[in-house]
Structures are given as C-alpha cells and as structure tokens.
C-alpha cells in the first residue's frame, strides 16, 4: 500500500486547490467556456435551478453527517458551500438553500432532535449559522452581479472593437482605392504636362518664326519684282536675295534658341550692344510702322555699356515687345499713334530698355496674368510671347515687368546686368 507521503504527492493539497480556484477567478475565460457557468443557462430553467438548490442541501447534509463521524458536533461548512453554489445560479435558489439548510440543521443536529424546536442553549449558535449563511448569500450575489457587469462590459467592448476593426478595414480599403486613384491622376497629370510642353514648344516656334518668315516673303516678292523689270534690276534683286538668306538663318537660329530655352539650356553669352539691337529691330519693323502710321520716338543713351547675353534671344525679346506695341495701336481709332523706345542705365548700374505705346493699354486685372503661358489679350494671339520673353530675360540674370505708371497705352521694361556685373 502506498504511504501517506506518496498520497500527498499524487493528490493536490488544499493550497493547490485554492490556487486552481484562484486561477479560475482571475481568468474568466476558462469558466466562461463552460455553458452552465452563464446566467442565461439557468434563467430559462427554473425547475432545474431550484432542484439543484434542494440537491445541494441534501449533499451538504450528507457531507455534514460524514464529517460528524470525526467530530463530536456537526460542521456547518458544507451548508455554506451549498449556499454559495446555489446563489451563484440565482438569488431565489440561494434563499431556498438557506431556508432548507436551517430546517435540516434544526431537525437533525439541534436538540431536541428530529423536531423543529430549538432549546435555549443552541439559539445563539443557530442565529450565527443563519446569519453566516445570509452573509455568504449576499457576498456571492454581489460577486455574481459584479461578474455579470464585467461580462456585459467585456461583451460591449468586444462589439465595439469588432465594429472599430470593421471600420478600420473599410477605411484601409478606401485609402487603398484613393491611392490607386491618386496614382492614376498623377499619371494623367504627367501625360497632360507632356502634352502641354509639346503645345508650348510648337506655339513658341510658330510665334518666334513668324517675323523672319514674313520678312522672307516680303524680300522674295521684292526680288521677283526686280527680276521682272526690263532691264532686270539685278542690284536690288541681289540685295533682296541676301536679305532672304539672312532672314532664313535668323529663323533657324530662333528655332534653335527656343528649343534650348525649353530644354533649360543656358544662353550663349557674349558682349551685346543694346542700342544696336534696338536699331536692328526698328529696321525690321520699319514697314509695319509706316503702314500703321505710327510715329517712332527713340531715345538711346550715348554711353550705354554692353550687356553679356545671347544677341538672337535678346533681339527676339525686343522684337516681341515692339510688335506687341504696334498691334496694340492698330485698332486705335482716334488719337496719336506713338511708339517710344528708350535705353538708359539705372541706379544699380543695369541697362534698362523701355518700350511704350499709346494704344488702349492693359486692364489692371489682366496685368498680373500677361506673363502667363497661353494667356493673351489679342483676338488672334497665342499667349506665349511675353512668357518666353520673361524666361529669356531671367535666364540672362535680368527681369522683365509691366510698368503700371503709364497714363496711356502699355509700358514694358526689362533690365540686364552689364558685362562687368554679369561676370562677377
């Protein structure tokens, strides 16, 4: 037979059982996994609940009778256990257990035995027993209510977490869809920018080559008329043909400069006489100025220092400003038509060129947009001339602006650093 120590090793002691019960108390999920531990299981089974309460009283009486074999007096501990277990499944079964336990104890263990009477010596013990049973009932019921409240809170929080998780998944799905749409939109914007760049390039080339091509057509007509004379005017024809070659070369250079500008290439730097550029541009536009009946006032500084820049690009800027002034005065019905070109050196030492017309002028609401791409105030304009001109001037380290102090017409000015300042 096994010895007492061996039995102690195999069977857990009272402290081990207490630790197991404490673990059940700390981890409600273990008990919650059992269906008969939930209040809903017993709330729908009234007969079973009260039947179990009576069964617990019978079990407590049997346990107390068994323990009486080792003690002179019956022990009340089994009845307290019955009260705790019965109250756990309902307050009604707990009260029934207390009532039945009091009657059983009175009948079997309190003299006179086998009657429901109590002698004077055992009233105090009976009252303590009944009061202890009531305290056990109240403590168990409060503990059960607390656990039910905790279960309700856990269930509510779990439902909230599930709802939040579903909402978060929906938000993640929406965000991914938005990211996909954003990527598609970015791809569409990139495509639009490429198309815009192509359109700007084509418009710039068309705008900047218009004057050289028009000059070629005029000189070609003069050459043909000189050759059709009898006798042919060969000197004039030769001069017109030379002008055609010069204008064709200038058109090719303009296209090359526009492409370099759009490719963000720097201008070809060399000393440039601004007064000479003004005279060349006025010579190119002399025919248009005469046809429009425009008076030209030129005020050029005698000792104007050279600027460092690309002569072809700077000539295009000046030609664009002069052509805009001529076209602005073409629709002027009354009043004098005067084009003013002025060059000087400002206080900072930069060369400033001013082109002013006496046309209808530019509205103050349009003044901030005249340098935007594809914005024009002319019916047949493209809207890239001033934008390209500003880009050219800024690439040379200068600035181009619209002077709002002009009383009539429009006054455009650009400033360029001189050779010494530009090389520093």
Secondary structure, 3 states (H helix, E strand, C coil): CCCHHHHHHHCCCHHHHHHHHHHHHHCHHHHHCCHHHCHHHHHCCHHHHHHHHHHHHHHHHHHHHHHHCCCCCCCCHHHHHHHHHHHHCCHHHHHHHHHHHHHHHHHHCCCCCCCCCCCHHHHHHHHHHHHHHHHHHHHHHHHHHHHHHHHHHHHHHHHHHHHHHHHHHHHHHHHHHHHHHHHHHHHHHHHHHHHHHHHHHHHHHHHHCHHHHHHHHHHHHHHHHHHHCCCCCHHHHHHHHHHHHHHHHHHHHHHHHHHHHHCCCCCCCEEECHHHHHHHHHHHCHHHHHHCCCEEEEECCCCCCCEEECHHHHHHHHHHHHHHHHHHHHCCCCCCCEEEEEEEECCCCCEEEEEEECCCCCCHHHHCCCCCCCCCCCCCCCCCHHHHHHHHHHHCCCEEEEECCCCCCCEEEEEECEHHHHHC
